[in-house]
Amino acid sequence: MDKEKLLDIGIQFRGGKFPSETWDSLNKKYGHPFKSGEGFRCFVKKELKKLNKLPSKDNGNNEENIENTYKTTIEIGKDNTQTSDRLIRMSEEDAKDVDYLLKAHGYDILQWELVSARNNIWNSYSKQDGVQTLYSSKITVKPRSEYLWNEEDIQRIINNIRIDYSDKINIIPKRCDDSGNILVLPIADFHYNLLADEYSTGNNYNTEIAKEYYYHVLNDVVERTMHERFEKVLFVVGNDFVNADNINGTTTKGTPQDNNTAWFNIINNVTQLIVDGVSILGTIAPVDVLYVPSNHDLHTMYGIMQIVNAWFRNDKNVKVDSSPLPRKYYKYGKTLLGFSHDIKVKDALKIFTSEAKNKWSDCNHMIWMLAHLHQQMIYDKQGYLEIMRLPTISGWSRWSNNNGYVQSDKKNQAFIINKDLGITNVINTVIK
């Protein structure tokens, strides 16, 4: 006896008597398993009750009854998984479509991913439509570890970019000559869009404060080097320039952040900040822009840097390195600088000499400039290699506060590097 087929037939005739021809056909096909139509109805009722899927008794044979009486459940696990069980109208192909299943169960495909699925066919009957194929569908899902980009997101970014093109002119350096010096200005751990308050973190920080600090650093460095001449300015961005990487307000790997405003606004604002920074520094000397990827904003900043690259593509006084390489090297005279958001300090010399093997052999000064920990640090030298961590003007988050990544003062460091002598001056811009 095929129990599933009998159940399917029973569902079709719930709430009423079986036509005589149907009853005769059942008896012949299944070897007379029941003495009467009433016995068959009792069997169907009993089996459906076991499954908590007993349809309501309604003489109208309305197909919607089985959907309305199906025991829909949602369970939330300790590991952030969710299990959804419901009756869904779909085709056999739909039952194999991951996105269809997620949407049918009410989950956003950009925020959730499928762990497992089980779909069992439940045929239902109505006078109007006849036999309809429904599925008893049970899926388990978990939050996506990384945000899933789509075409709509990209289009919204493009549509929301509002840079003022009216005043775009090529940069004209005013203090540039063959002085044997360059100015290096890194902006480390800026965390634009971080929201912090005195009550919960012990400090105040938001987009307006960040913007004020940023322009203060740029203007302070320009003013304090007023009487200096430089061959180049090296402007280093990235290093967690943005606090969160997507519209969900999380880091690249999915850690939730306290944010100040909508992510789409951040794309617009940060693009403008970096374009302005290059333009301001470009009044000193030609600018090389170096992008350092990091853990908070890997996708966001990579996209922004492509815009910056396109913005200055025809300006002979600006060069932009917008590549996604996690570590960058910049050589000037006898000095080789290495930039990375973070590395294991014990491996610093090995990484430096391996990756930059074609650049360091004739250098007297090799310097790693790291970020990430929000504190100024100088490590013991490894041979000729100096290792330093850069301070930040950013506020600190609850996470930073809990982990003790809080420096006593907020400051930014810029460096004057001589072609032969290495670092000859450090400009500390302290936020009062």
N, C-alpha and C positions, 0 to 999 in steps of 0.2 A: 504493500500500500504506500503510495506517494503522499506523505502528509502535507508537504508544501503545496502540491497541486490541489489537494482537497481543501486546504485553507483558502487558497486563492478563489476557488469556486464558491466556497461558503461566504466569503466577503461580498461577492457579487449579489447574493440573494438574502442578505441579512434583513431581519425585520419583517419577513413575509413568508408565504408558502412557496415551495419549489414547484415550478410547472411540472406536470406529470411526465412530459417527455424528457425533461432534465433528470428527474429522479430515475426513470427507467435506464437512461444512458449511463448514469453513475453506477447503478447496480451491476450492469453488464460489464462496464469497463474495469471496475475495481473489485469484482468478485463478490458482490453483495456484502460489503463490510458492515452495513447497518440495517436494522430491521425496518426502519421507517425514516421518512424525511425529518421527523422531529428528533430522532436519534442523531442524525447527521448534524442538525443545527446545534444540538447540545455539545457534540464533539467540537464544532468550530468555536462555539462560545468558550468552552473550557480551555482550548489551546490558545486562543487569543488572550484570555485572562492571564494565563501563565506569563505571556510576553508583555503584559501591561499595555496591550494595544487593542483592547476591546472596543469596537466601534459602537456608536450609539444606535439604539433601535428606533428607526424612523422609517415609516412606511413609504416615504418618498424616495427611498434608495438614493439619497443625495450623496454624491461623491465626496463633497467637502467634509462630511462627518468623520471619515477616517482620519483626515488631516487634522481636524480640530480636536479629536479625542486622543491622538497619538501623544504619548508621554514624552514631550520634548524636554531634554535635560542639558545643562551645562555644568561641568565640573572644573574647578580650578585647583591645580596641583601645587605642591610646595615649591616645585622647581620652575614656577611661572608658566608651566604648560596649561592648556585648557582643552577639555574634551567636550565636544558638542554632539548630541544625538538628536536627530529630527527626521521627519518624513519630507522628502524632496521630490518634486516632479522633474525628471531629467531623462535623457537618453543614455544608451550604453556608452556612447562616446563622451558625453558629459561626465559620466562616472569616472572616466580616466583622465579628466582635465583638472589639474591641480588648482589653477586659478578659478575655474568654475566652482569647484567644491568650496574653496575659501569664501568666495562671494556668496554662494548659496547659504552658507552657515553664518553669514553676517560679518566676516572678517575682512579687514583691509589688506589686500595683497602686498601693499608697500610696507606694512608693519608686522605681518605675521607670515610664518612659513609652515608648511605641512610636515608633520612628523609621521603620521600614519592615517590610513583611511580604510573603512570597511563598509561596503554598500550591498544591501540585500534587496532583491526585487519584491515589491508588494503591488500586485495588480488590484485596482479598484474599479467599480462599475457605477455608471450613472445612466439613467434613461436617455439623457440628452447626448452624451458623448460615447456611451458604450464603455468598453474596457480601457482604462488608462494605466500607464506604467508609472508607478511611484517607487521610490527607493527608501528603505530604512537606512539612513546614512549616519555613520558615526566616524568623526575625525578627531585627531589630536593635533594641536598646533602649539607653536612656541613663538615668542617675539623674535623678530629678525635681529641678528647681531650687528648687521650693517644695513644702513638705509638703502633701499632699492630705488635707484634713479629711473625716471621714465621721461618720455618725450614731453609730457605736459610740464614737468618741473623745469626742463631746459628752456622751453618756450616762455614760461613765466619769468625766468631769470632774465632772458633777453628783453622781454617786454618791460621789465621793471628797472632796467639800467637807465639812469637819468643823469649822465655826465654833461656838464655844460660845454658844448662843442664850440660855442660862439667865440670864446676867447683863446682857442687853441692856436699857439704859435710855437715855432721851434725854439728850443732853449738856447740862450746866448750866455755862455759863461763869462763872468767879469773878472775873476781872480785866478785865471789859469796861466801857468807858465811852467817851464821845465825846471821846477824847484828841487826835484829829487824827493818830494814828499807826497803822500796821499792821505786823504781823510777817510777813515772807516767809521761808519755810523750804523751799528746794529740796533734794531728794535726787538728786544727779546721778551717773550711771554706777555704780550700786550693784552691778550684776552678781551678784545673788544666785544661788547655785549654781555660781559659778566655783570650780574646784579648782586651787589653785596650791601649790607647795611650794618650799622653800628651795633644794633641789638643782637643779631645772630652770628656775625663774623668779626665784630670789633673794628670794622672800617667801612667806609662808604665808597662805592664804585658803581658807575653806570656808563652808558654811552656818552652822555654829555661830559662827564668828568674825564673819561678816557680821551675824548676829542681835545679837551683843553690841555691835558698833559702832553699829548702827542705834538701839538703845534708849539707848545712851550719848549719841548726838547729841541725841535728843529730850529726854532728861532734863537734859542740860547746858544746852540752850536754855531750857527751862522754868525751871531754877534761876537762870540768869544774867539772866533778865528778871523775876525775882520781884517787883521793886518798880516794874515798868512796867505801864501800862494801854494796851490796844489796842482799836480798833474791830473789827478783824478779824484773823484769821490766814490767810495764803495758803500752803497746803501743796501743793508742786509735786512730782508723782511721774511715773513713766515714765522717759524718758532712759536706756534700757537698765537698768531696774530688775532685770530677769531676764536671765540670761546666755544662755539658749538658748530657742528658740521652739517646740520640738516634741519628741515622744518619740524622735526620731532624734538629739537632742542637737546640733542645728545652729541657726545664726541663721536669720532669716526667709528669706534668699536661699540658704541651704544650706551655709554655711561651718561645718565641724565645730568643736566646742568641747570643752574639758576641763571636765567637769561632775562635781559631787559626789554627786548623788542623782537618783532617778527623777523625771521631769518631772511626773507626776501628784501627787507629794508637794509639788512646788514650787507648783502651783496653790493647794493648800490653805494652805501656809505663807505665801506672799506675800499672799494675801487677808487672812489674819489679821494680818500685819505692818501692812498699810495701814489696816485697821479700827482696830487698836490705836493707830497714829500719829494718826489723826483724833481718836480718843477722848482721847488724852493732850493734844494741842494744844487740844482743845475745852474743856478746863478753864480756858484763858486767855480765849478770846473765840470768837465764832462762826467756823467754819472754811469757807473756800472751797477745794475740792480741784480742782487743775488737772492734767489728764493730758497729757503731751507724748509723742507717738508716736516710736519710734526703730527702729534697724535690727536690733537683736538680738532683740527680743521683740514685734514689732508685733501678731501675732495673740494671743499669750498675754496681754499686758497689756490689750489692748482687751477681751478677755473678762473678765478680773479686774475691770476698772473698771466693767463693767456690774453685777457682783455688788456692788461697793462702793456703786454708785449705788442699787441696790435696798435694800441694808442700811440706808441713811440716808434713804430716800425720805420717811419721815414725821417726820423730825427738822428742825424749823424752823431750827435753828442750824447746819445743814450743807448746803452746796450743792456738787454734784459736776459738773464739766465732763468728761464721759467721751467726748466726740466724737472721731472719728479725724482731725480736721484736723491737719496736720503742724506748724502754727505757731499759737500762741495769744497773745492780747493781753489785758492786765489793766490797767484804769485805776483810779487812786486819786488824787483831787485833781488836782494839776498834774503828776502822774507817770504815764507810760504805759510799762508793762513788756511786752516781747516775749519769748516763750519758744520756742526751737526746739532740737532735738537738734544740728543743725548747718546752716549755710548758707555760701555763699561770701561771705567778709567783704567783698569788693569790691562785692557787690550788697546789702549790709546796709541802706543808706539807701533804696534804690529799693524793696526788698521791704517795709520797714517803712511807708514813706509811702504805698505803693500799697494794701496790704492793710488798713491801719488808718487810712485817710484820713478816716474820720468821727470819729476819736477823738483825733488828735494836735494838731489845730489850736490848741487852747487850753492845751496842755501846755508847761511849761518844762523838763521832764526826760523824755527818751526813752531807754530802756535796753534793749538786747538782752542776754539771759542765755542763753548757749549752753553746750553740754556736749561730749561725744564724744571729746575729745582727752585727757581725764584729767589736765588741768593747769590751774592758775589762770593766766589771761592777761587783760591789759587792752590793748585795741587803741586806736590813735589815733582820736579823735573824728571823726565825719563830720557836720559841722554841729553841731546840738544832740544828735546821737545818740551815746550811749556804748555801747561793745561790750565785753562781758566773757565769759570762759569760766569755768565753775565748776570748782572742784577736786573730788576724790572721796575717799571713805573706803575705796573698794574696793581689793582686791589687784590685781596686774597679771598678765595672762596671758603665755604665751610670745610671742604675737603682739605684745602691747603692749611687752614687753621688747625684742623684736627691732627694733621700730620706734622705740624711744626714748620711748614715751609713758609715762614713769615719773617721778612727782614725788618730791621728796626726802622729803616728809612726807605722811601721809594726813590730810586734814582736810575738814570740811564748813563751808560758809558760810551764815549766816542774816543777814537784813537788817532793820533798822528803817527804815521809810520814813514821812516826814512828809508830810502832805497838801500843804503849800506848798514845803517845802525839799528834797524828794527823799530820797535815802539819807542818814541822819544817823548811823547806826552799823552796823558790820559785826561779827557774832559769829563768831569762828573757833573751831570745835571741833576740836582737834587730837588725833589718836589717838596715844597714847604707844607 
